[in-house]
Amino acid sequence: MIAANENGNGTKVRTLIVDDAPIMRKAIKEILSKDEHIDVLGVAVHGQDCLEKIPSLKPDVVTMDIDMPVMNGITAVKNIMVRYQIPVLIISSLVQDGWFAFEALRLGVMDFVPKPSKVNGSNWVSEEELIRMRVRAAARMQVHRMRRVRRRKRKDVLLTTQNSAPSAVAVLGATLAGPNTIMRIVTHLPPDFAGSVIALQEIHPRILGPFCTYFNEISPLEVVAVTGPQQLCAGKVYVGTTHCGLRITTPSHDDEPVIDVGNSAEAAIDSLMESVAEHFGENACGVLLSGLGTDGARGMRTIRERGGQTIGQDHKCSVYPNIVEHAMRENVLDLLMSQEGIAAWLESWAVDRVNGG
């Protein structure tokens, strides 16, 4: 759970709401006003209005809609990240159009969540609480450490490894602000990467599939959103959400391992790493990235005990260093390195596993 005093200095989280719809500005204000640790400073009706109000209001966090007149949310995010470096939480109804979710996360927003709705069986209470939790957590984000991911179209390469079992499996585990970090690592991997990558990140289940569609356009490896059981193959990146987790299973003794959606969000990174360690042993590598909380340390310990490798993203470069710092205290990390260093190390490691090194 996230602590009540989210900004770390004993004051309320000063928040600016940006949305062109009056009814939604009112709804979000009412949702946030229920939390005694959040102070709604004011509202803006579009991106340009937001940029003009930031210097005087000095918010800790900005909640941002996407589809607005004058200046849309994506353009506003680009300006905020460069000029003010304030954490931005996207609250948008543009869930099924994956480009907006991908672009916002690529630019470094803290999270992208659907607008709360009382239709289609949605759980209004849980959606309200999710927004409050995200605003509180956003105030702790080291946003000055965030870097946008370069948007370069991949060159399609026909790989012979795409339908073969992996020689090694690397697990990238992250919670908040994880998608940006995972994109940066994956885009630095070679197209002939010999292993499989399993990326578990904090991302809303409704945008997982659409997000992966556009992630796939810049990744040198094929990106697959895990929404059901499928064979684990080399040269692919399997992406899941911590909202339900992922797991590795073997249907029968002679079958190849299968990746599937997990059963619970509780300690999702730990559970995934433990299942990977069980099935791949010394050919497993656990990588902890950005996130709040303690998830991952137990799983990393299991990977080490089975002969695998463990890596933490340098906590001094992370927007949320908490889970790596916890793993360091638990003494379960073999290496600590930058995002770029992690990608280079994984490339060499996967080749060594193919060669039996």
LINWO-V548453 format. One record per residue. N is the residue number from 0. PHI is phi in degrees with one decimal (none if undefined). Layout:
N;PHI  N;PHI
//
This chain:
0;none  1;-87.3  2;-64.9  3;-65.6  4;-83.2  5;-70.7  6;-86.4  7;78.1  8;-124.2  9;81.9  10;-111.0  11;-71.7  12;-80.0  13;-78.9  14;-124.9  15;-112.1  16;-99.1  17;-123.4  18;-163.7  19;-82.4  20;-93.3  21;-55.8  22;-66.6  23;-77.4  24;-59.2  25;-65.1  26;-64.1  27;-66.4  28;-61.6  29;-65.2  30;-62.1  31;-71.6  32;-69.3  33;-75.7  34;-102.2  35;-68.4  36;-97.6  37;-121.0  38;-118.3  39;-80.9  40;-75.6  41;169.5  42;-131.0  43;-131.6  44;-96.8  45;-167.9  46;-61.0  47;-64.9  48;-60.0  49;-61.0  50;-62.6  51;-74.1  52;-91.0  53;-57.7  54;-59.1  55;-86.9  56;-81.4  57;51.8  58;-71.5  59;-82.2  60;-142.3  61;-120.0  62;-96.0  63;-130.2  64;-80.7  65;-103.0  66;-84.7  67;-139.7  68;-75.4  69;67.9  70;-144.8  71;-78.1  72;-66.4  73;-64.7  74;-63.6  75;-63.4  76;-61.0  77;-56.3  78;-68.1  79;-64.3  80;-64.9  81;-82.6  82;-88.7  83;-124.8  84;51.0  85;-106.8  86;-59.5  87;-120.8  88;-108.1  89;-83.1  90;-123.2  91;-140.2  92;-89.2  93;-83.5  94;-82.8  95;-77.7  96;-84.4  97;-64.0  98;-61.7  99;-66.6  100;-64.0  101;-60.8  102;-64.2  103;-63.5  104;-69.2  105;-61.5  106;-76.2  107;110.3  108;-66.5  109;-70.2  110;-166.1  111;-127.7  112;-121.8  113;-67.2  114;-63.8  115;-64.7  116;-144.0  117;-101.9  118;-113.5  119;58.7  120;72.7  121;-66.9  122;-92.6  123;-59.5  124;-61.8  125;-69.3  126;-67.3  127;-59.8  128;-65.5  129;-60.1  130;-63.2  131;-63.8  132;-62.0  133;-67.6  134;-65.1  135;-62.4  136;-68.9  137;-59.6  138;-64.9  139;-97.5  140;-73.2  141;-84.8  142;-65.3  143;-66.3  144;-91.6  145;-78.0  146;-129.2  147;-68.4  148;-85.4  149;-67.0  150;-99.1  151;-121.6  152;-62.7  153;-75.7  154;-93.3  155;-64.9  156;-127.6  157;-79.0  158;-102.2  159;-81.7  160;-90.6  161;-63.0  162;-112.0  163;-101.9  164;-66.6  165;-73.5  166;-81.1  167;-155.1  168;-130.8  169;-107.5  170;-104.4  171;-101.2  172;-112.7  173;-150.5  174;-113.6  175;-66.4  176;63.3  177;-70.6  178;-54.1  179;-61.3  180;-65.2  181;-64.4  182;-60.5  183;-64.3  184;-70.8  185;-62.4  186;-70.0  187;-97.9  188;-84.1  189;-78.7  190;-66.2  191;-102.5  192;-53.2  193;-80.6  194;-104.5  195;-109.5  196;-114.9  197;-115.7  198;-109.8  199;-110.6  200;-139.4  201;-80.8  202;-148.7  203;-63.8  204;-55.1  205;-72.1  206;-108.7  207;-58.0  208;-62.6  209;-59.3  210;-61.5  211;-65.4  212;-58.1  213;-83.4  214;-58.7  215;-60.8  216;-75.1  217;-111.0  218;-84.5  219;-69.9  220;-110.3  221;-67.4  222;-102.4  223;-124.5  224;-80.7  225;-89.0  226;-121.3  227;-171.0  228;-65.5  229;-157.9  230;-64.8  231;-89.4  232;-123.4  233;-69.9  234;75.5  235;-130.2  236;-113.1  237;-102.1  238;-115.6  239;-133.4  240;-116.9  241;-68.2  242;-62.9  243;-135.0  244;82.5  245;-135.3  246;-152.5  247;-106.9  248;-132.8  249;-126.4  250;-52.1  251;-145.7  252;-58.9  253;-93.5  254;-84.4  255;-75.6  256;-60.2  257;-120.3  258;-102.3  259;-148.5  260;-66.6  261;-80.0  262;-103.3  263;-157.7  264;-85.4  265;-68.3  266;47.4  267;-63.1  268;-68.4  269;-56.3  270;-62.5  271;-64.6  272;-62.2  273;-63.7  274;-70.3  275;-68.2  276;-61.5  277;-63.0  278;-92.1  279;-120.3  280;52.8  281;-70.1  282;-94.3  283;-109.7  284;-136.3  285;-104.8  286;-127.5  287;-98.1  288;-119.9  289;-73.8  290;163.7  291;-95.6  292;98.0  293;-124.9  294;-60.5  295;112.2  296;-63.6  297;-63.9  298;-65.1  299;-63.3  300;-62.2  301;-63.9  302;-61.2  303;-63.5  304;-64.1  305;-90.6  306;94.0  307;-83.5  308;-109.8  309;-132.1  310;-134.5  311;-119.8  312;-66.0  313;-49.7  314;-64.7  315;-76.6  316;-114.4  317;-94.5  318;-74.0  319;-133.4  320;-82.0  321;-58.6  322;-68.5  323;-72.2  324;-61.2  325;-64.5  326;-62.8  327;-64.9  328;-63.9  329;-81.8  330;57.3  331;-117.9  332;-104.4  333;-84.4  334;-139.7  335;-132.2  336;-156.3  337;-73.6  338;-58.8  339;-63.9  340;-64.8  341;-61.7  342;-61.3  343;-64.1  344;-65.7  345;-61.9  346;-60.0  347;-65.6  348;-61.9  349;-63.0  350;-64.2  351;-61.4  352;-67.8  353;-62.2  354;-86.2  355;77.6  356;-82.4
//
